[in-house]
C-alpha cells in the first residue's frame, strides 16, 4: 500500500524511474475496523535519484507506519493536463441549449436538442452557420452570438456547479502538474464560470475560442494550449466530453480522456479512455493513459 502511494507521488511529478530501495518502519498497531489514511510525497530529488516518504495514519493523526523509498531516475517527462470546460468541468449544457433555442426562436428557426448535442462544444460562429447556412453575413453572426452569450450568462449566473469528481482531481493535480483550461467558449464565459466556482488558481493558462481561427475538430485550440504550457503535445492529456473535442485532441497528437456526460459512450469511443464520470478515475490511472497508451 505504501509502495503504491510512493510510486503515485513519483508519477505525479512526471518522473520515469525504477525502484532502488524501500524501507518500512512500523510505529503503532492499528485497531481492526479503524479507518486508515495514506499519504506520500516527494521529499528530495537530484538528477539521478528521487526519494519519497509515505505515511499510514489513523483519523486522529496517530502514525501507524512510515515508508521511505529511493527511486533511480531513468527519464523525466513533463505531463500536462488540458481541460475542456462545458460538460467536463461544469454542468452547463442545459443553459447553453436554452440560450441557443431562445435566440434562434426569435428568428423563427426551430433548434432541437438533437441539433444541440451534435454541435455542442463547437465555436459559436460554426454553430450559427451550421443552423442558418454558410452564407449568413458576418455582422448577423456577431449579433446572434452576442445575444446568445448574454442570455447564457444571465441564466447560469449563480447556478454553475462543478461536475462530480472534478474538485478532487483538481486538488490532486495542483502543484504537481501543469494545467490549461481550453474552451471554445468566449473568454467572458470562462471568466464568469471560473470566478463563480473559484477555480482560476488551478490553471497555468487559459485558451478561449476567440484566440483561434478554427473550431473543433481542428486541433488548433489544444495545440495553442500545449504551446502556452511549454509541453510537447504527446505528453498532454485532454479531458473532453464531445466527439468533436475527442477528434481535436487526437488531431493535436494528444491522449484524450472522454467523459460521457453530454454524449453517449459510443460517440466518444475514439478517445484513449472513456469514463461515465470523473469520479470513476483516480489520478494514477489518469496519468497511465499518457504513460502507457
Buried (B, 14 or more C-beta within 10 A) or exposed (E): EBBEBBBBBBBBBBBEBEEEEBEBEEEEEBEEEEEEEBEBBBEEBEEEBBBBBBBBBBEEEEEBBBBBBBBEBEEEEBBBBBBBBBBBBBBBBEBBBBBBBBBBEEEEEEBEEEBBBBBBBBBBBBBBBBBBEEEBEEEEBEEBBEBBBEBBBEBBEEEBEBBBBBBBBBEBBEEBBBBBBBBBBBBBBBBBBBEBBEBEEBBBBBBBBEBBEEBBBBBBBBBBBBEBBEBBBEBBBBBBBBBBBBBBBBBBBBBBBBBBBBBEEEBBEEBBBBBEEBEEBBBBEBBBBBBEE
